[in-house]
């Protein structure tokens, strides 16, 4: 359940950035969002590892948590026209 909540938060942030940022700032916003989201996912990975999960168990989940919001942002940005 926590995974879906984190992905939903990432998608909400992503969609808010898409709708609120002026077009001329969308590339830099995307880069900053990607970096901050990577830090959030790394923190979540450390949290999972500290609770006894192995890296093999956590890595695919963290990859999904990272990829889905980032893909939505950059997919929209690249294919909106």
DRENDO-1510 file (C-alpha; in Angstrom, 1 decimal, always signed):
<recs>
REC; n; res; u; v; w
REC; 1; UNK; +0.0; +0.0; +0.0 .
REC; 2; UNK; +2.8; +2.4; +0.8 .
REC; 3; UNK; +4.2; +1.9; -2.7 .
REC; 4; UNK; +1.0; +3.0; -4.3 .
REC; 5; UNK; +0.8; +6.0; -2.0 .
REC; 6; UNK; +4.3; +7.1; -2.9 .
REC; 7; UNK; +3.7; +6.7; -6.6 .
REC; 8; UNK; +0.4; +8.6; -6.3 .
REC; 9; UNK; +2.2; +11.5; -4.5 .
REC; 10; UNK; +4.8; +11.5; -7.2 .
REC; 11; UNK; +2.2; +11.6; -9.9 .
REC; 12; UNK; +0.3; +14.5; -8.1 .
REC; 13; UNK; +3.5; +16.5; -7.8 .
REC; 14; UNK; +4.3; +15.7; -11.5 .
REC; 15; UNK; +0.9; +16.8; -12.7 .
REC; 16; UNK; +1.0; +19.9; -10.5 .
REC; 17; UNK; +4.3; +20.9; -12.0 .
REC; 18; UNK; +3.1; +20.2; -15.6 .
REC; 19; UNK; +0.0; +22.4; -15.1 .
REC; 20; UNK; +1.5; +25.2; -13.0 .
REC; 21; UNK; +5.0; +25.8; -14.6 .
REC; 22; UNK; +5.3; +28.1; -17.5 .
REC; 23; UNK; +6.4; +26.4; -20.7 .
REC; 24; UNK; +9.8; +28.1; -20.7 .
REC; 25; UNK; +10.7; +26.6; -17.3 .
REC; 26; UNK; +9.4; +23.0; -17.9 .
REC; 27; UNK; +12.8; +21.5; -18.9 .
REC; 28; UNK; +14.6; +22.9; -15.8 .
REC; 29; UNK; +11.6; +22.0; -13.6 .
REC; 30; UNK; +11.7; +18.4; -15.0 .
REC; 31; UNK; +15.4; +18.1; -14.2 .
REC; 32; UNK; +15.0; +19.4; -10.7 .
REC; 33; UNK; +11.9; +17.2; -10.2 .
REC; 34; UNK; +13.9; +14.2; -11.4 .
REC; 35; UNK; +16.8; +14.9; -9.1 .
REC; 36; UNK; +14.6; +15.5; -6.0 .
REC; 37; UNK; +12.4; +12.4; -6.8 .
REC; 38; UNK; +15.6; +10.3; -7.1 .
REC; 39; UNK; +16.6; +11.5; -3.6 .
REC; 40; UNK; +13.1; +10.7; -2.2 .
REC; 41; UNK; +13.3; +7.2; -3.8 .
REC; 42; UNK; +16.8; +6.7; -2.4 .
REC; 43; UNK; +15.6; +7.7; +1.1 .
REC; 44; UNK; +12.7; +5.2; +0.7 .
REC; 45; UNK; +15.2; +2.5; -0.3 .
REC; 46; UNK; +17.2; +3.2; +2.8 .
REC; 47; UNK; +14.1; +3.0; +4.9 .
REC; 48; UNK; +13.1; -0.3; +3.4 .
REC; 49; UNK; +16.6; -1.7; +3.9 .
REC; 50; UNK; +16.6; -0.5; +7.6 .
REC; 51; UNK; +13.4; -2.5; +8.1 .
REC; 52; UNK; +15.0; -5.7; +7.1 .
REC; 53; UNK; +14.2; -6.0; +3.4 .
REC; 54; UNK; +17.0; -7.0; +1.1 .
REC; 55; UNK; +18.3; -4.9; -1.8 .
REC; 56; UNK; +17.0; -7.7; -4.2 .
REC; 57; UNK; +13.5; -7.2; -2.8 .
REC; 58; UNK; +13.6; -3.5; -2.7 .
REC; 59; UNK; +15.3; -2.6; -6.0 .
REC; 60; UNK; +12.4; -3.5; -8.4 .
REC; 61; UNK; +9.9; -1.6; -6.2 .
REC; 62; UNK; +12.0; +1.5; -5.9 .
REC; 63; UNK; +12.6; +1.4; -9.7 .
REC; 64; UNK; +8.8; +1.5; -10.3 .
REC; 65; UNK; +8.4; +4.3; -7.7 .
REC; 66; UNK; +11.1; +6.3; -9.6 .
REC; 67; UNK; +10.2; +5.5; -13.2 .
REC; 68; UNK; +6.4; +6.0; -13.2 .
REC; 69; UNK; +6.3; +9.7; -12.2 .
REC; 70; UNK; +9.4; +10.6; -14.2 .
REC; 71; UNK; +8.1; +8.8; -17.3 .
REC; 72; UNK; +4.7; +10.7; -17.0 .
REC; 73; UNK; +6.5; +14.0; -16.7 .
REC; 74; UNK; +9.0; +13.5; -19.5 .
REC; 75; UNK; +6.4; +11.6; -21.7 .
REC; 76; UNK; +4.0; +14.5; -21.5 .
REC; 77; UNK; +6.8; +17.1; -22.1 .
REC; 78; UNK; +8.2; +15.2; -25.1 .
REC; 79; UNK; +4.9; +14.1; -26.7 .
REC; 80; UNK; +2.5; +16.9; -25.9 .
REC; 81; UNK; +2.6; +18.4; -29.4 .
</recs>
